[in-house]
Amino acid sequence: PPDEDSRANTPPADFPFAELDNVVLSPHRGGGSMEVETIRLQHLAELLNQLAGEGRTPNKINIEQGY
């Protein structure tokens, strides 16, 4: 959405998922192949390992920016 007002009224902004400690938000996935699935799983494993080791990930969402 182009502006703050528009972002505030688009799902899931109406629901506090980003505020929950037991929820991991991830992007929508469309299409795919076995190669793509393997790469995705490798990337997910790297992110989860970094989260487990350092307690943070490099691609954390910025709620103030709307994504």
Residue pairs with C-beta under 8 A, 6 or more apart in sequence:
1 7
1 10
1 66
4 66
7 13
7 66
12 18
17 23
17 25
18 25
18 61
18 63
25 61
29 40
47 57
47 59
50 56
50 57
50 58
51 57
61 67
